Amino acid sequence: MAGRTDFYDDPDAPAATSLVPSANVVVTDDAGRLLLVRRSDNGNWALPGGAMDLGESLPDAAIRETAEETGIYVEVTGLVGIFTDPRHVILYASNGEVRQEFSVVFAARPIGGTLAASPETTEVRWVAASEAEALPMDRSMRKRLKHFMTSADVHLG
């Protein structure tokens, strides 16, 4: 079994045991490309992000997680959306935790750094929005990207 398994509206999904505030970040460069990571725990492509630590704000968590997972430093530029669907749960095989979805998605722009994978990512790359559609990705990540790309305030090149 993968290190992480996402369940959506699945009657066989395990019951949630925790609720952890987390951030995802839609980072776009000047060419309108998206910064995506390939997760080491399930092999899917995703937005960078992760859980908020005690003592930090959620925007600070977004900045930290993006730097840790991608090597890219970012500046948060806006809020994309809040995703808290109780029908989406995530099973972490390492400890049996089952989290109910609680993700705040931010928009950001790169301000420095160099692409670099981490223990949480096997690949990091800039991807054209049209290419992202063909990558293996969990349904929840596709929903977040679609929401970002269809927003009236977003203009991708």
Wavefront OBJ file of the C-alpha trace (Angstrom):
o trace
v 0.000 0.000 0.000
v 1.169 3.524 -0.746
v 2.147 5.795 2.126
v -0.944 7.885 1.485
v -4.320 6.883 0.094
v -7.051 9.397 -0.708
v -10.707 8.366 -0.506
v -13.553 10.457 -1.855
v -17.191 9.665 -1.202
v -16.201 6.015 -0.737
v -18.442 3.878 1.527
v -15.427 1.630 2.225
v -13.225 4.532 3.370
v -12.010 4.438 6.951
v -13.552 6.933 9.367
v -11.633 10.151 9.963
v -9.578 10.268 13.169
v -8.146 13.785 12.853
v -8.592 17.206 11.339
v -5.333 19.052 10.576
v -5.195 22.548 9.058
v -3.005 22.445 5.967
v -2.003 24.676 3.094
v -1.553 24.044 -0.609
v 0.070 26.589 -2.868
v -0.577 27.384 -6.512
v 2.710 28.949 -7.592
v 2.818 30.461 -11.070
v 5.839 31.917 -12.827
v 5.930 34.835 -15.275
v 5.153 32.435 -18.143
v 2.003 31.210 -16.366
v 3.449 27.774 -15.618
v 2.456 25.919 -12.452
v 4.907 24.581 -9.877
v 4.026 20.921 -9.256
v 5.563 18.136 -7.190
v 5.422 14.384 -7.560
v 4.659 13.031 -4.104
v 6.939 10.313 -2.763
v 4.139 8.739 -0.700
v 1.738 7.961 -3.565
v 3.426 8.896 -6.862
v 0.762 11.458 -7.783
v 1.437 14.999 -8.924
v 0.244 17.713 -6.566
v 0.530 21.289 -5.482
v 3.200 21.843 -2.849
v 1.869 22.028 0.676
v 1.400 20.421 4.034
v 0.266 20.767 7.620
v 0.542 23.906 9.691
v 2.897 23.647 12.659
v 2.172 25.031 16.099
v 3.426 28.602 16.360
v 3.051 29.484 12.673
v 0.330 31.054 10.573
v -1.204 29.201 7.651
v 0.405 31.568 5.077
v 3.771 30.940 6.783
v 3.120 27.189 6.533
v 2.419 27.617 2.808
v 5.733 29.420 2.296
v 7.695 26.898 4.412
v 6.153 23.813 2.823
v 6.749 25.144 -0.699
v 10.424 25.809 0.064
v 10.861 22.403 1.757
v 9.207 20.417 -1.029
v 10.424 22.337 -4.091
v 13.477 24.472 -3.265
v 11.507 27.537 -4.439
v 10.869 30.502 -2.145
v 7.517 32.201 -2.652
v 5.485 35.225 -1.723
v 1.801 34.598 -1.058
v -0.313 36.811 -3.311
v -3.847 35.676 -2.572
v -6.346 33.096 -1.456
v -7.579 30.512 -3.981
v -10.075 28.721 -1.770
v -10.868 26.673 1.310
v -11.467 22.948 0.859
v -13.070 21.082 3.786
v -15.166 18.310 2.263
v -15.869 15.656 4.955
v -16.357 13.065 2.158
v -12.611 13.333 1.403
v -10.381 11.483 3.859
v -6.693 10.636 3.623
v -5.205 7.458 5.122
v -1.542 7.658 6.140
v -0.187 4.100 6.204
v 2.813 5.019 8.375
v 0.686 5.603 11.475
v -2.908 4.725 10.522
v -4.067 8.336 10.815
v -7.148 9.163 8.744
v -7.475 12.900 8.136
v -10.581 14.707 7.052
v -9.738 17.216 4.320
v -8.942 20.711 5.616
v -6.878 22.638 3.094
v -6.561 26.346 2.504
v -5.137 26.983 -0.960
v -3.041 30.079 -1.561
v -1.782 31.717 -4.752
v 1.898 32.668 -4.776
v 4.722 33.850 -6.991
v 8.335 32.660 -6.907
v 10.905 35.047 -5.432
v 14.016 32.825 -5.420
v 15.510 29.396 -5.004
v 16.294 26.495 -7.317
v 14.110 23.490 -8.148
v 15.026 20.590 -5.867
v 13.210 17.432 -4.809
v 12.952 16.518 -1.115
v 12.178 13.401 0.945
v 8.485 14.225 0.334
v 8.866 14.673 -3.432
v 10.480 12.604 -6.169
v 10.172 15.274 -8.871
v 9.574 19.006 -9.003
v 8.871 20.944 -12.171
v 7.220 23.894 -13.838
v 4.302 22.677 -15.944
v 2.059 24.421 -18.455
v -1.569 24.346 -17.313
v -2.485 22.284 -20.383
v 0.168 19.662 -19.447
v -1.078 19.381 -15.864
v -4.339 17.828 -17.050
v -2.503 14.729 -18.320
v -0.496 14.077 -15.132
v -1.631 11.452 -12.598
v -3.223 13.491 -9.813
v -5.695 12.911 -7.025
v -9.219 14.194 -7.610
v -8.894 16.735 -4.779
v -5.788 18.298 -6.367
v -7.503 18.535 -9.748
v -10.419 20.275 -8.072
v -8.092 22.839 -6.467
v -6.255 23.507 -9.732
v -9.504 23.787 -11.685
v -10.844 26.250 -9.147
v -7.682 28.338 -9.508
v -7.658 28.231 -13.308
v -11.335 29.146 -13.674
v -11.198 32.017 -11.212
v -12.093 35.359 -12.738
v -8.950 36.867 -11.208
v -6.543 34.412 -12.835
v -4.886 35.060 -16.163
v -2.478 32.311 -17.217
v -0.210 32.744 -20.220
l 1 2 3 4 5 6 7 8 9 10 11 12 13 14 15 16 17 18 19 20 21 22 23 24 25 26 27 28 29 30 31 32 33 34 35 36 37 38 39 40 41 42 43 44 45 46 47 48 49 50 51 52 53 54 55 56 57 58 59 60 61 62 63 64 65 66 67 68 69 70 71 72 73 74 75 76 77 78 79 80 81 82 83 84 85 86 87 88 89 90 91 92 93 94 95 96 97 98 99 100 101 102 103 104 105 106 107 108 109 110 111 112 113 114 115 116 117 118 119 120 121 122 123 124 125 126 127 128 129 130 131 132 133 134 135 136 137 138 139 140 141 142 143 144 145 146 147 148 149 150 151 152 153 154 155 156 157
